[in-house]
Amino acid sequence: MTKEVKNTLLMTCFALIFGLILGLVHEVTAGPIAFQKEKSLKEAYSAVMPDAVDFSDMEITEEDAAEIIGDEYNAAVTSVFEGLDASGETVGYVINVVSHGGYGGDIGFSMGVLEDGSIKGISITSINETPGLGMRAQSDPTWLPQFYGQSADTKFTLGENINSITSATFTSRCVTRGVNAGMAYYNSELGGGE
């Protein structure tokens, strides 16, 4: 057996062993990772719809949502959950949105919309903006609350009824477009404040 064949067999054995180890690690960690992700989302849902004790998936498709809201907002409604109180009555909806075009990429968030069409809360679930600038969308105590309490027919516009985060125009515009997309979906499919 030549040296090249021995080395090839040895490398193949190493690849198989490490592949099996990697597969085992994936199997062991997949469950806890999925559990943690689900827990984080439920916490976000509870943050934006605190009166709800349970959330029921309304099972929409992104394609249907895209058809409803169109291309105007450069954002996608990815899922919608009905917020239910202890007696099973609907208190509002959690609309999950991914808005494209932030400075660091897409921004994902959950927004709570009450039965009357007013925005109860917004919780950013994924963001990769510039620290100290765009990341303030998540931590600035005055920025997201600008949207709260607004009615279903409000069209949010930077510089008019929404102030931009200082030095973070891309982030501000991205989130604002996403909120408008979520409200367009609400108005079309969930009652529009009626």
ChimeraX attribute file (.defattr): number of C-alpha atoms within 10 A of each C-alpha:
attribute: neighborCount
match mode: 1-to-1
recipient: residues
	/A:1	5
	/A:2	6
	/A:3	8
	/A:4	9
	/A:5	10
	/A:6	11
	/A:7	11
	/A:8	11
	/A:9	12
	/A:10	12
	/A:11	12
	/A:12	12
	/A:13	12
	/A:14	12
	/A:15	12
	/A:16	12
	/A:17	12
	/A:18	12
	/A:19	12
	/A:20	12
	/A:21	12
	/A:22	12
	/A:23	11
	/A:24	12
	/A:25	11
	/A:26	12
	/A:27	11
	/A:28	11
	/A:29	10
	/A:30	11
	/A:31	11
	/A:32	11
	/A:33	12
	/A:34	11
	/A:35	11
	/A:36	11
	/A:37	12
	/A:38	12
	/A:39	12
	/A:40	13
	/A:41	17
	/A:42	14
	/A:43	14
	/A:44	22
	/A:45	28
	/A:46	20
	/A:47	18
	/A:48	24
	/A:49	28
	/A:50	16
	/A:51	16
	/A:52	22
	/A:53	15
	/A:54	17
	/A:55	21
	/A:56	13
	/A:57	12
	/A:58	11
	/A:59	10
	/A:60	13
	/A:61	12
	/A:62	13
	/A:63	11
	/A:64	12
	/A:65	21
	/A:66	17
	/A:67	11
	/A:68	17
	/A:69	22
	/A:70	15
	/A:71	11
	/A:72	9
	/A:73	19
	/A:74	16
	/A:75	26
	/A:76	24
	/A:77	29
	/A:78	20
	/A:79	18
	/A:80	26
	/A:81	20
	/A:82	22
	/A:83	27
	/A:84	19
	/A:85	16
	/A:86	10
	/A:87	8
	/A:88	12
	/A:89	11
	/A:90	18
	/A:91	19
	/A:92	26
	/A:93	30
	/A:94	30
	/A:95	25
	/A:96	26
	/A:97	25
	/A:98	27
	/A:99	26
	/A:100	21
	/A:101	17
	/A:102	21
	/A:103	19
	/A:104	15
	/A:105	16
	/A:106	19
	/A:107	23
	/A:108	23
	/A:109	24
	/A:110	30
	/A:111	27
	/A:112	31
	/A:113	31
	/A:114	23
	/A:115	19
	/A:116	14
	/A:117	24
	/A:118	21
	/A:119	26
	/A:120	21
	/A:121	24
	/A:122	25
	/A:123	21
	/A:124	19
	/A:125	16
	/A:126	14
	/A:127	20
	/A:128	15
	/A:129	21
	/A:130	14
	/A:131	8
	/A:132	11
	/A:133	14
	/A:134	23
	/A:135	17
	/A:136	19
	/A:137	22
	/A:138	17
	/A:139	12
	/A:140	11
	/A:141	10
	/A:142	11
	/A:143	16
	/A:144	22
	/A:145	14
	/A:146	15
	/A:147	20
	/A:148	15
	/A:149	14
	/A:150	16
	/A:151	17
	/A:152	23
	/A:153	15
	/A:154	14
	/A:155	17
	/A:156	20
	/A:157	15
	/A:158	14
	/A:159	8
	/A:160	9
	/A:161	12
	/A:162	17
	/A:163	16
	/A:164	19
	/A:165	21
	/A:166	10
	/A:167	11
	/A:168	19
	/A:169	17
	/A:170	18
	/A:171	30
	/A:172	25
	/A:173	23
	/A:174	23
	/A:175	26
	/A:176	22
	/A:177	24
	/A:178	27
	/A:179	28
	/A:180	21
	/A:181	29
	/A:182	31
	/A:183	28
	/A:184	23
	/A:185	23
	/A:186	24
	/A:187	18
	/A:188	13
	/A:189	11
	/A:190	18
	/A:191	13
	/A:192	18
	/A:193	15
	/A:194	9
